């Protein structure tokens, strides 16, 4: 699927691209955009102004919506209020805005992921306070432990 007018990842996620080092250019565009602020190279509801030269971190990111061939437009992150990412064969993590209410379509997608055998953890972009939606047979406490271990590993 194409991103269309969705620019949620450009605002909700921290984006730091690598800078040139010792004369070798790693990225032609350097971005240092904190989570919760629109990237300076992105125009809200339009898209990336430097799409062809965007950094590797941006080129390689695909939310769950963009990875599906026949996803409903209602599941696009700017429509459902959630940016879903498949973390592994058991878990999706969804990032949501602090001020956004998750749509009925977003909640239905969580149920579908659970029925497909996935745990779902939602977090607001500005806090680690997770909302846990375990699949059948998984205790919330065990899902929380897995999520916190993942966050600790990714944050060094």
C-alpha positions in Angstrom: 0.0 0.0 0.0 1.0 3.6 -0.5 1.2 6.1 2.4 -1.0 8.6 0.5 -1.6 11.6 2.6 -0.6 9.9 5.8 2.4 11.5 7.5 2.0 10.1 11.0 5.4 8.4 11.2 7.1 11.7 10.3 5.6 13.3 13.4 5.2 10.6 16.0 8.6 8.9 15.8 12.0 10.3 16.6 14.1 10.4 13.4 17.9 10.7 13.6 19.9 10.1 10.5 23.6 9.6 10.4 25.9 12.5 9.6 28.9 12.6 7.3 32.0 11.3 9.1 35.6 11.7 8.0 34.7 12.8 4.6 32.4 9.8 3.8 28.8 10.8 3.3 26.5 8.3 5.0 23.4 10.3 4.3 22.8 13.2 1.9 20.0 14.5 4.1 20.6 14.8 7.9 17.5 14.7 10.1 17.2 15.2 13.8 13.5 15.3 14.5 12.2 14.5 18.0 9.1 12.3 18.6 6.0 14.3 18.6 7.3 17.0 16.3 6.8 17.1 12.5 10.0 16.5 10.6 11.2 19.6 8.9 11.3 17.8 5.6 7.6 16.7 5.8 4.5 18.6 5.0 1.6 17.4 7.1 -1.0 15.4 5.0 1.1 15.9 1.9 4.4 13.9 2.4 8.1 14.1 2.3 9.7 17.0 0.5 13.0 15.1 0.0 11.4 11.7 -0.7 14.1 10.6 -3.2 17.0 11.6 -0.9 15.4 10.6 2.4 17.7 8.9 4.9 17.9 5.1 5.3 15.9 5.1 8.5 13.0 6.6 6.6 13.4 4.5 3.5 13.4 1.2 5.5 10.4 2.0 7.7 7.1 0.4 6.7 4.2 0.4 9.0 1.9 -2.6 9.0 -0.6 -0.7 6.8 2.1 -0.1 4.1 3.1 -3.8 4.2 -0.4 -5.0 3.3 -1.6 -5.3 -0.3 -5.3 -5.0 0.4 -5.6 -3.0 3.6 -8.7 -0.9 4.1 -8.1 2.8 3.9 -9.7 3.0 7.4 -6.5 1.2 8.7 -4.2 3.9 7.4 -2.5 5.3 10.6 -3.9 8.8 10.1 -7.4 7.3 9.8 -7.4 4.7 12.6 -5.2 6.6 15.0 -2.5 3.9 15.3 0.8 3.2 13.6 1.1 -0.6 13.9 4.5 -2.2 13.5 5.1 -6.0 13.4 7.8 -6.7 15.9 8.2 -10.4 15.6 6.0 -13.5 14.9 4.0 -12.9 18.1 3.7 -9.1 18.6 2.5 -5.9 17.0 3.3 -2.6 18.7 1.0 0.3 18.0 2.0 4.0 18.6 -0.8 6.5 19.1 -1.0 10.2 19.7 -1.7 11.3 23.3 -4.7 13.4 22.2 -6.2 10.9 19.7 -9.0 8.5 20.5 -8.5 5.2 18.8 -11.1 4.6 16.2 -13.5 1.7 16.1 -11.5 0.4 13.1 -8.3 0.5 15.1 -9.9 -1.4 18.0 -11.3 -4.0 15.5 -7.8 -4.4 14.0 -6.4 -5.2 17.5 -9.1 -7.9 17.8 -8.1 -9.3 14.4 -4.4 -9.4 15.3 -5.3 -11.2 18.5 -7.5 -13.7 16.6 -4.5 -14.3 14.3 -2.3 -15.2 17.3 -0.6 -11.9 17.9 -0.2 -9.9 21.1 -0.7 -6.1 20.7 0.8 -3.4 22.8 -0.2 0.2 22.3 1.8 3.1 23.6 1.4 6.8 23.4 4.2 8.5 21.5 5.1 10.6 24.6 5.1 7.9 27.3 6.0 4.2 27.9 2.7 3.5 29.7 1.5 0.6 27.6 -2.0 -0.6 26.9 -1.9 -4.4 26.7 -4.0 -6.6 24.4 -2.7 -10.2 24.8 -3.8 -13.0 22.5 -5.7 -15.9 24.1 -3.6 -17.9 26.6 -1.1 -15.1 27.3 -1.1 -13.3 30.6 -0.9 -9.5 30.6 2.0 -9.7 33.0 4.1 -11.8 30.6 3.3 -9.5 27.7 4.3 -6.5 29.8 7.7 -8.2 30.7 8.3 -8.9 27.0 7.5 -5.4 26.0 9.7 -3.8 28.7 12.6 -6.1 27.7 12.1 -5.0 24.1 12.1 -1.3 25.1 15.2 -1.7 27.3 17.1 -3.5 24.5 16.2 -0.9 21.9 17.1 2.0 24.2 20.4 0.6 25.0 
